[in-house]
Amino acid sequence: MRRTDFTFDLPQELIAQKPMQERTASRLLVLDGVTGKTKDKTFTDIIDFLQQGDVLVFNNTQVIPARLHGKKVTGGKVEVLIERIIDESIAHAHIRSSKSPKPGTKLLFEQDVTAEVTGREGDLFIIQFSHDSLSSLLSILNKIGHMPLPPYIQREDEAFDQERYQTVYAEKPGAVAAPTAGLHFDESLLQKISDKEVEQIHITLHVGAGTFQPVRVDDINEHHMHKEWIELNEENCSKINQAMKQGRRIIAVGTTSVRCLESAALFSNKEGELTPYRGETDIFISPGYQFKVIDALITNFHLSESTLLMLVSAFAGYDNIKSAYQHAIKEKYRFFSYGDAMFLTRN
């Protein structure tokens, strides 16, 4: 398929710039992947579409304050977006500046934090931070970093983003973008889901900034995904394997959970089962992909021509997704990270 097969026109005013006052107040578009029929609901109605015995799989990554504003020693402004923390002082990062910094370039930030560009790793810069032995790189980011809001949110981050651009179950620091489907859940809704005897499992995929990178090739089969870190332990593998054997539904909360589970299935040393995995994935899911684990998906609306739109098209059906998005635009749903949600069943 071609990149342009996944193009749609979205009015600018439908791009959500701020979250709803309550996490669960967003709308929910329900799409039956078999019939293509849609229903307009609110997110709290999600519980009506869950069944006793279902397994909800959440991504427990925690967004780090990964954006830094600083300057070169020569005075030029720089914006650094940490992609991955390598150790206590070294990170891989994207850097925006008037001129691409060369190895040896010194960078100055708030509170006397300094860093040096030491090299490149593909498209990313390698940066070494200088700090006292009591401060880790993560603690520095927590002091002077900004929440890395995506580029389509056209404002500076504000205090409320520290809480709202983060799931209530975030546990493991490492993401530079939120697993946005999870933003709709609060503690009360999670308890109601638990009371319905829906099992809840937490896995980890640290979302990278590459999730917003556009597909630049016309033939989508030529696209190469950025790598992201995933973790799926033995206990959760066992729970998911048991549920699959018993015919219970595996429902992914977000495309990141999909990519983690389906990657683990590909890397598994037992056919038809998940085995523990800890490492990188660059899985690219597009129409024609045969899903091995998930039966339903809770997700937000995705960018035109994005790999995530291709993933949901593979899952719920290309024509179904195209029609559902047209319906969402007509009904003025709110799009992207702080926008509304969808509940999809498999085509």
C-alpha positions as CSV (number, residue, x, y, z in Angstrom):
1,M,0.0,0.0,0.0
2,R,1.0,3.6,-0.5
3,R,1.5,6.3,2.2
4,T,-1.2,8.4,0.5
5,D,-3.7,5.6,1.2
6,F,-3.6,6.8,4.8
7,T,-4.2,10.5,4.2
8,F,-7.1,12.3,5.6
9,D,-7.9,16.0,6.1
10,L,-8.4,17.2,9.6
11,P,-9.7,20.6,10.6
12,Q,-7.1,22.3,12.9
13,E,-9.8,23.0,15.5
14,L,-10.3,19.3,16.1
15,I,-6.7,18.8,17.4
16,A,-7.1,18.8,21.2
17,Q,-4.7,21.3,22.8
18,K,-5.6,20.5,26.4
19,P,-7.1,17.6,28.2
20,M,-10.7,17.4,29.4
21,Q,-11.3,18.5,33.0
22,E,-11.9,14.8,34.0
23,R,-9.8,12.0,32.5
24,T,-12.9,9.8,31.8
25,A,-14.9,12.7,30.2
26,S,-13.7,12.1,26.7
27,R,-15.9,10.6,24.0
28,L,-15.6,7.0,22.8
29,L,-16.2,5.8,19.3
30,V,-16.9,2.1,19.2
31,L,-16.0,0.3,16.0
32,D,-17.0,-3.3,15.2
33,G,-14.1,-4.6,13.1
34,V,-16.3,-7.3,11.5
35,T,-19.4,-5.2,10.5
36,G,-17.8,-1.8,10.3
37,K,-20.6,-0.3,12.4
38,T,-19.9,2.5,14.9
39,K,-21.5,3.7,18.1
40,D,-21.0,7.1,19.8
41,K,-20.4,6.7,23.5
42,T,-18.5,8.4,26.4
43,F,-15.3,6.8,27.8
44,T,-17.0,5.6,31.0
45,D,-19.1,3.4,28.8
46,I,-16.0,1.3,28.0
47,I,-17.0,-0.9,31.0
48,D,-20.1,-2.0,29.0
49,F,-17.8,-3.4,26.3
50,L,-15.6,-5.4,28.7
51,Q,-16.5,-8.9,29.7
52,Q,-15.7,-11.0,32.8
53,G,-12.5,-12.8,32.2
54,D,-11.1,-10.3,29.7
55,V,-7.5,-9.3,30.1
56,L,-6.7,-5.6,29.8
57,V,-3.0,-4.9,29.1
58,F,-1.7,-1.5,30.1
59,N,1.7,0.1,29.3
60,N,3.1,1.3,32.6
61,T,5.9,3.4,31.1
62,Q,6.4,6.8,32.8
63,V,7.0,10.0,30.7
64,I,10.1,11.8,31.7
65,P,10.5,15.6,31.5
66,A,12.7,15.0,28.4
67,R,12.8,18.5,26.8
68,L,15.6,20.9,27.8
69,H,16.1,24.5,26.7
70,G,19.6,25.8,26.7
71,K,22.3,27.4,24.6
72,K,25.7,26.6,23.2
73,V,28.7,28.3,24.8
74,T,28.8,30.4,21.7
75,G,25.4,31.8,22.6
76,G,23.2,30.0,20.0
77,K,19.9,28.6,21.4
78,V,19.4,24.8,21.5
79,E,16.4,22.6,22.3
80,V,17.3,19.0,23.4
81,L,14.8,16.2,23.4
82,I,16.2,13.2,25.3
83,E,15.3,10.0,23.4
84,R,16.9,7.5,25.8
85,I,18.9,7.6,29.0
86,I,21.9,5.3,28.6
87,D,23.4,5.6,32.0
88,E,23.7,8.1,34.9
89,S,25.3,10.8,32.7
90,I,24.9,9.8,29.0
91,A,21.8,10.1,26.8
92,H,20.8,9.8,23.2
93,A,18.9,12.9,22.1
94,H,17.5,15.0,19.3
95,I,18.9,18.5,19.1
96,R,17.3,21.5,17.4
97,S,19.6,24.5,16.8
98,S,20.6,26.9,14.0
99,K,23.5,24.6,13.1
100,S,24.0,21.0,13.8
101,P,26.3,20.7,16.8
102,K,29.6,18.9,16.2
103,P,31.4,16.6,18.7
104,G,32.9,18.7,21.4
105,T,30.2,21.3,21.4
106,K,29.4,22.4,25.0
107,L,25.8,23.0,26.0
108,L,24.6,25.1,28.9
109,F,21.3,24.7,30.8
110,E,19.5,26.0,33.8
111,Q,20.9,25.6,37.3
112,D,24.4,25.4,36.1
113,V,23.8,22.0,34.3
114,T,26.3,21.5,31.5
115,A,26.7,18.9,28.8
116,E,28.9,18.0,25.8
117,V,28.0,16.5,22.5
118,T,30.3,13.5,22.1
119,G,29.1,11.9,18.9
120,R,26.2,10.5,16.9
121,E,24.2,7.3,17.0
122,G,22.3,7.3,13.7
123,D,20.0,10.3,13.7
124,L,20.6,10.9,17.4
125,F,23.3,12.9,19.2
126,I,25.2,11.3,22.1
127,I,25.3,13.8,25.0
128,Q,27.3,13.5,28.2
129,F,26.1,15.6,31.2
130,S,28.3,16.9,33.9
131,H,26.9,16.8,37.4
132,D,27.9,16.0,40.9
133,S,27.8,12.4,42.1
134,L,24.6,12.9,44.0
135,S,22.6,13.8,40.9
136,S,21.6,11.3,38.3
137,L,20.5,12.4,34.8
138,L,16.9,11.5,35.6
139,S,17.0,13.7,38.7
140,I,18.4,16.5,36.5
141,L,15.5,16.2,34.1
142,N,13.1,16.2,36.9
143,K,14.5,19.5,38.1
144,I,14.9,21.4,34.8
145,G,13.2,19.4,32.1
146,H,9.8,20.1,30.5
147,M,7.1,17.6,29.6
148,P,7.7,16.6,25.9
149,L,4.3,17.6,24.5
150,P,4.0,16.4,20.8
151,P,4.5,19.0,18.0
152,Y,0.8,19.3,17.2
153,I,0.1,20.7,20.7
154,Q,1.0,24.3,19.9
155,R,1.7,25.7,23.3
156,E,4.4,25.5,25.9
157,D,3.9,22.8,28.6
158,E,2.1,23.9,31.7
159,A,2.1,22.7,35.3
160,F,-1.0,20.5,34.8
161,D,0.8,18.6,32.0
162,Q,3.1,17.1,34.7
163,E,0.0,15.1,35.9
164,R,-2.2,14.9,32.8
165,Y,0.3,13.9,30.2
166,Q,0.9,10.8,32.4
167,T,-1.2,7.7,33.1
168,V,-2.4,7.2,36.7
169,Y,-0.6,3.8,36.7
170,A,2.8,5.1,35.3
171,E,5.6,3.3,37.1
172,K,8.7,2.9,35.0
173,P,10.5,6.1,33.8
174,G,11.7,6.1,30.2
175,A,9.1,7.4,27.8
176,V,9.3,10.7,25.9
177,A,5.7,10.5,24.7
178,A,2.7,9.3,26.6
179,P,0.9,6.0,25.9
180,T,-2.2,8.2,25.3
181,A,-5.0,5.6,25.3
182,G,-4.2,5.2,29.0
183,L,-4.8,8.8,29.8
184,H,-8.5,8.2,29.9
185,F,-8.4,5.9,32.9
186,D,-8.7,7.1,36.5
187,E,-8.5,5.1,39.7
188,S,-12.3,4.9,40.1
189,L,-12.8,3.5,36.6
190,L,-9.9,1.0,37.1
191,Q,-11.6,-0.2,40.3
192,K,-15.0,-0.7,38.5
193,I,-13.2,-2.7,35.8
194,S,-11.6,-4.8,38.5
195,D,-14.9,-5.3,40.2
196,K,-16.2,-6.7,36.9
197,E,-13.5,-9.4,37.2
198,V,-11.5,-8.1,34.2
199,E,-7.9,-8.9,34.8
200,Q,-5.4,-6.1,34.5
201,I,-1.8,-6.6,33.5
202,H,1.1,-4.1,33.2
203,I,3.8,-4.4,30.6
204,T,6.4,-1.8,29.5
205,L,7.2,-0.1,26.2
206,H,9.2,3.2,26.5
207,V,7.6,5.4,23.8
208,G,10.2,7.2,21.7
209,A,10.0,10.6,19.9
210,G,10.1,8.6,16.7
211,T,6.4,7.8,17.2
212,F,5.7,11.3,15.7
213,Q,8.1,10.9,12.8
214,P,6.3,10.8,9.5
215,V,6.5,8.0,6.9
216,R,8.7,9.5,4.2
217,V,8.6,6.7,1.6
218,D,5.7,6.2,-0.9
219,D,5.7,2.4,-0.6
220,I,5.0,1.7,3.1
221,N,6.8,-1.6,2.9
222,E,10.1,0.4,2.6
223,H,9.5,2.2,5.9
224,H,11.8,1.4,8.8
225,M,10.6,1.9,12.4
226,H,12.6,3.6,15.1
227,K,13.6,1.2,18.0
228,E,11.8,1.3,21.3
229,W,12.6,-0.6,24.6
230,I,10.1,-3.2,25.8
231,E,9.8,-5.5,28.8
232,L,7.5,-8.4,29.3
233,N,8.2,-10.6,32.4
234,E,7.5,-14.3,33.0
235,E,4.6,-13.8,35.3
236,N,2.6,-11.7,32.8
237,C,3.5,-14.1,29.9
238,S,2.0,-16.9,31.9
239,K,-1.2,-15.0,32.6
240,I,-1.6,-14.0,29.0
241,N,-0.8,-17.5,27.7
242,Q,-3.4,-19.0,30.1
243,A,-6.0,-16.5,29.0
244,M,-5.4,-17.2,25.3
245,K,-5.6,-21.0,25.9
246,Q,-9.0,-20.4,27.7
247,G,-10.3,-18.3,24.8
248,R,-10.5,-15.2,26.9
249,R,-10.0,-11.8,25.1
250,I,-6.7,-10.0,25.3
251,I,-7.5,-6.2,25.1
252,A,-4.5,-3.8,24.5
253,V,-4.7,-0.4,26.0
254,G,-2.9,1.6,23.3
255,T,-0.9,0.8,20.2
256,T,2.2,0.7,22.4
257,S,0.8,-2.3,24.3
258,V,0.0,-3.9,20.9
259,R,3.5,-3.4,19.7
260,C,4.9,-4.8,22.9
261,L,2.7,-7.9,22.8
262,E,3.0,-8.6,19.1
263,S,6.8,-8.2,19.3
264,A,7.0,-10.6,22.2
265,A,5.0,-13.1,20.1
266,L,7.5,-12.7,17.2
267,F,10.5,-13.1,19.5
268,S,8.9,-16.1,21.4
269,N,10.7,-19.4,21.3
270,K,7.4,-21.3,21.7
271,E,4.9,-21.1,18.8
272,G,1.5,-19.8,19.9
273,E,2.8,-18.7,23.3
274,L,4.6,-15.6,24.7
275,T,7.9,-16.0,26.4
276,P,9.6,-13.3,28.5
277,Y,11.4,-10.6,26.5
278,R,13.5,-7.6,27.5
279,G,15.1,-5.6,24.7
280,E,14.4,-3.5,21.6
281,T,11.7,-3.7,19.0
282,D,11.2,-2.0,15.7
283,I,8.1,-4.0,14.7
284,F,6.0,-2.3,11.9
285,I,2.4,-3.4,11.7
286,S,0.5,-2.5,8.6
287,P,-2.5,-4.0,6.6
288,G,-1.8,-7.7,5.9
289,Y,-0.2,-8.3,9.3
290,Q,-1.6,-11.4,11.1
291,F,-2.2,-10.5,14.8
292,K,-1.1,-13.2,17.2
293,V,-2.2,-11.9,20.6
294,I,-4.8,-9.1,20.8
295,D,-8.5,-9.4,20.2
296,A,-9.6,-5.8,20.9
297,L,-7.9,-2.4,21.2
298,I,-8.5,0.9,23.1
299,T,-6.7,3.7,21.3
300,N,-6.8,7.4,20.5
301,F,-7.1,8.9,17.0
302,H,-3.9,9.0,15.0
303,L,-2.1,11.3,12.6
304,S,-2.7,11.2,8.9
305,E,-0.1,9.0,7.1
306,S,1.2,7.7,10.5
307,T,2.4,4.2,11.3
308,L,-0.1,4.1,14.1
309,L,-3.0,4.8,11.6
310,M,-1.6,1.9,9.6
311,L,-1.5,-0.3,12.7
312,V,-5.2,0.3,13.6
313,S,-6.1,-0.2,9.9
314,A,-4.4,-3.6,10.0
315,F,-6.4,-4.5,13.1
316,A,-9.9,-3.2,12.5
317,G,-9.9,-3.1,8.7
318,Y,-8.7,-0.4,6.3
319,D,-12.1,0.6,5.0
320,N,-13.6,0.4,8.5
321,I,-11.0,2.8,9.9
322,K,-11.4,5.1,7.0
323,S,-15.1,5.4,7.4
324,A,-14.8,5.7,11.2
325,Y,-12.4,8.6,10.9
326,Q,-14.7,10.3,8.5
327,H,-17.5,9.9,11.0
328,A,-15.4,11.2,13.8
329,I,-14.5,14.3,11.9
330,K,-18.1,14.9,11.0
331,E,-19.2,14.5,14.6
332,K,-16.3,16.7,15.8
333,Y,-14.4,14.3,17.9
334,R,-11.2,15.6,19.5
335,F,-8.1,14.2,17.9
336,F,-4.6,13.0,19.1
337,S,-2.9,12.8,22.5
338,Y,-5.4,14.8,24.6
339,G,-8.3,13.9,22.4
340,D,-11.0,11.2,22.4
341,A,-10.8,7.5,22.2
342,M,-11.8,4.5,20.2
343,F,-12.7,0.9,21.1
344,L,-11.9,-1.5,18.2
345,T,-12.5,-5.2,17.7
346,R,-10.5,-7.2,15.3
347,N,-11.5,-7.4,11.6
